[in-house]
């Protein structure tokens, strides 16, 4: 027996889903027509997600408008039925008025809950030192949403559930779980680092509490991302028939769910977040957030098949061969699973999986491929 996350129980647990396709996989022989299969599989996922009611299209408040980096930029917020307001930024080429193809850009996790949209976009020249380091490590030193917007796209980036404006405030939790901390001073690196360490441990509590509420973490973030998609699609500068999504890591996770479960996403790019349930179970769950897990879903679909629910719509998956968050054999197996789904649907030309050398990242070469993919399918 090879070492694994749960020791002697690993081989037994890994055997429970079986070796063949899961019950609702399109790869099963009984499913031959995508349009007959997809409603059944998609509804099963939605049932297991148990999404909360987030209302309709939320009214949007514009807090600031500016022109920077060749872009017209708006700082926005909207209020959902629960929690603090969601903050966001909207980008488009300066002076653009005609309806544009649009991208919902999804920020990463990276064990940094204090920041959200600011990880991948800028609203001015000032950049927090922690964000400068973050963008250098994961994004080739750039705010990739700006390059995409300059290419002729409208781009919306919002804070995901439990990040930045949507984070859990220390002042709102009992002292017994606060670890003696107070809310960080604005922009203090030391306080932010302390908060992020606390927030990482708080994920266990938050996940358990969401289960007790009869919902799931993926159900919550997907519902909130769909409200952001509502906001994007409602803008007059946006051609709602040409909308895509893209994100790295936690953003890639969100791309997988949003792309798989919301048909408004006409082109999806998932970066640094593709593997199998078996990989999580045996090898890598210790490196990952509770945001991933949906009880019972592995009986019905493997992890990549959540994104595969969008077949035959265009889908690009970008992987890092040396990604420390996954094992390469399972990343390759996930790529094969999606390849088989698209081939069976007669849409092999609309799916691509690429592997790049190096660790977990969405670097300039990967960005170039993602942008070319959007050009191919949304322009």
N, C-alpha and C positions, 0 to 999 in steps of 0.2 A: 504493500500500500504506500502510495506517495503521500507526503505531507500535504494537508489541505486545511481549510478554515475550521472544520469541525472534527478533525481527527478521525477516529475509527468509524464515525457515523457518515463520513463523506461519501464512500462508495454506495452505501445504502441510499442516502438522500439523492445522489445523482442518478440513481436507477429509477426513482419514482416516476419521473415524466416519461420514461421509456426512451428508446433509441431512435424511433421514427418520428415523423412530423407530429406535432401536437394536434389535439382534437379538431381545432378550427383552422389549421394551417391550409392555405390554398394549395400547398404541395400534395395534400391528400388526394387519392384517386377519385373520391366521391364528388370533389369540387372541380367543375370543368368550365364554368362561366363566371367571370369576375363579378358581373352585375348581380348575379344570383347569390354568390358567396359573400360579397363585401357587407351587405346590410346585416347579415347574421353575425359575422365576426366583429364588425364594428360595434354593434349593439351590445354584444357580450362584454367588450372592453369598457364601454360606457357604463354598463351596469356595475362592473367591478370598481370602476373609478369612483362612483358615488359622488359626483360633482355637487358642490353647494350651489345654491341659487345666488348668482351674482347680478341679477337684474338685466335690464336691456342695455342699449347703448348709453354709456354714462355721459352726462354733460361735462364738457371740457372747459377748464379755465386756462387762459393764456397769461402767463406771468411775465414773460419778457420776450422781446423780439430783437434780433440782432443779425448782422451780416458779418461772417467770419470765415476765413479759409475758402473763399469762393462760394459760400453757401448762405442761404437764408435759414436761420435757426430760430426755433421757438421753444421756450421752456413751458411745459404744460403740466397740468395735474387733473385728476378726476377722482371722484369719491365713489367707492363701492359700498354695498350695504353693511360692510363690517371693516374694522381696522382703520388706520390712518390713510390719508389720501395717497394715491399712486402718483409719483412724479415721473416725468418722461421728457424726452427731447425729440423734436421733429426737425428733419433736415431735408433740404432740396436745393438744387442748383440755384444760385442767385438770379432772381428775376424770372424764373420759370413760372409759366401760368397754365400751359396746356396740361391735360391729364397725363401723368407719368406712370410708368410701371413702378411698383412699390415693394419694399422689403420690410418685414417686421424683423428687426435685428435683436437677437436674444443674447443677453450677457451671460457670462460664465458663473460658476460657483467659486472654485479656487479657495475654499475655506475663508472667504472674505465677504462677510455679510454686511459690513458697514457701507460698502460701495455697491452700486447697481449699474445703472446706465452709464455712469461716468467711466466705467472700465473700458468701454469701447467707443465712446463719443466724447466730444469736447464742446463746450459752449463758451469759447474764449481762449486766450493764450495761456491763462494760468492753469497749471497742472500739478496736482498734489504729488509730492515725491514718491509716495507709495504707488500711485497710479503710473507714474513714469516707469518705475521698476516693473510693474505688472505688465504694461504694454510691451516693454522691452523683452520680458521673459516669454510672453505668450503670443504676441502679435507683431513681431518684427519691428517694434518701436513706434507703431502707428495706431491711430484710431481708424480702424478699417472701414467703419461706417462712412467716414468722410470721403474716402476714395470712391466708394460705391455711389454715394450721392453725386459726386462730381461727374460720374459717368452718365448721369441722367436719370437717377432714381429718386423717388421720395422714400425716406427712411424714418421709421419710428423706432425708438428704443425706450423701453419703460423698465421700471424697477419691478422685478419678480417678487412673488410672495416670499416674505421673510428676508428680503434684502433692502438695504438703504432706507428709503422712505417707508417701506413696508416691513421693516425689521421689528422684532420684539424689543421694546424698550425695557431697560433694566428697572426703571422706576415703576413699571407695571407688573412686576413679578414679585413673589414673596422673598423676604430676606433669606429664607432658608436655602433658596437655590441661586441667590445672587452672588455668592462667593465673595461678599464684601465689596463688590464693585458698585460704582455709580455710572450713570450714562456718560460716555466719553465727551470730553471737551471737544467742541467743533474743530475738526481737522488736526487734532493732536495725534501724531503717529503712535505714541506710546499707549494712549487711551484706546485708539482704534485697534491696535494689536491685542490689547487685553480684552476688548469686547469680542473680537473675532474668535479668540480662544474660548471665551465663555459660550459664544453662539454655536461653536462646533459641538460642544458638549450638550448644549440645550437641544440639539436636533433630536436626541433620543426622547426627551420629554415631549417635544412638539409632535413627533410622529405618533407616540403612544396616545397623546391627547386627541389628535385628529382621528385615530381609530376609534377612540371612545365616543367621539362625536358622530360616528357613523359615516365618516368620509375618509379620503386618502390624501396624502400629500400630492401625488400626481394629479388627482382630481381637482385639487385647489389650484395648483399652478396652471393647469390647462384652462380651467374656467377663467382665470384672471388674464391669461394670454389671449384668450378669445375675446375678452372685452377690449383689450388693446387692439386686436385685429379689427374689431368693430370701429374703434376710433380712427384707425388708419384708413379703412375702406370708405368711411363717411366723408373724408376730406375732399374738397373740390379739386385739389391738385392731383388726385389719385385715380388711376384707371383700375377700378376694383376687379376687372377681369384679368389683370396681369399683376398678381401679387405673389410674392415668395417669402420664405423665411430662411434664416441662417443663424448658426451659433456654434461656439466651441464648448465642449465639455458639458457643463450644466446647461449651456445654451444649445448644445447638440442634442441633449436629452429632451429639451423642450421642443426643438425642431422635430424630433421623432414623433412626439405625441401630437403636436399641432399639425404637422404634415400628414400624419396617418389618420387623424380624426376630424379634420376640418377641411371640407372640399374647396374652400376659398383659396387655399394654398395651392397655387398652380405649379410651383416649382420649389422644391425643398433641398436644402444643403445641410447635412449633418456632419459636424467636424469633431473628431476626437471623442466619440461617444458611441462606438458600435462594437458590440460583442454578443455573447449569449448568456442566458440564465445560468448555464453550467459554469461559465467563467466566474460569474459573481459568486455562485454557490461554493465552488471549490477553491478558488484562487484569489479573488480580488474584492470581495465585499468589504473588507476592512479599510479599503482606500476610498470608499464611496459614501455618498450622502443617502439619507433616508428618502430623498426625493424620488428615487428610482422605483421603489417596490410597490407592487399591487398584489395583495394576497390572492392566491389561486390562479392568477393569469398564466403561469407557466404550463398549466394543464391544457390550455387552449391555444396559446401562441408562444413561440420563442420571442426573445427580446427584439431581434431585428424585424420581426413580422408586424410589430406595431407600426413602424414606418412603412412596411410593405402593404398596409391597408390602403395606401394611396395609389397602388398600381392601377392603370398604366401611366400615371402622371410622372413627369420628369423628377428624378431623384439622384442626387450626388452624395456619396459618402466619402469623406476624406479621413484617412487614418495615418497615424505615426507609427512606423514599424518598431520603434524603440519606446513606445508609450509605456510608462511605468504603471499605468492604471489598469492595464489589461494584459493578457497573454497573446502573443502573436498567433498561435494556432487557432484560438477562439475568435480573434478578429477576422482571420481568414475564413473560418467556418461561417461567421455571420455574413461575410461578403458573398459566399457561395449560396447561402440560404436566400438572400435577396435576389441574386442572379437567377436562381431557379424559379422564384416567384414571377419575376419579370419575363423570363423566357416562356413560362407556361402561359402567360397572358399575351404572348406575341408582342412584347414591348421591350425587347432586349436593348434597343437603341436608346431607350429613355432612362436607363439605369447605368451608373458607373461607380465603381469603387476604386479609389487610388490610394497607394501607400507611399509615404514619404519617409526618408531617413530622419532619425532624431527623436527627441522626447515629445511629451504632450505639448501641443502648440497649434497655432493657426498662423503660420509664417507667411512671408510675402509671396512665395511660390504657390502655396496652397490658396491664398487669397486670389491670386491671378486665375487659377483654375476655377474657383467658385464664381468669380465675376464673369469669366467667359461662359460658364454654364448658364448663368442668368441671362447673358446677352443672347445666347442661343434660343432660349425658351420663352423669354418675356419681352424681348424687343421685336 
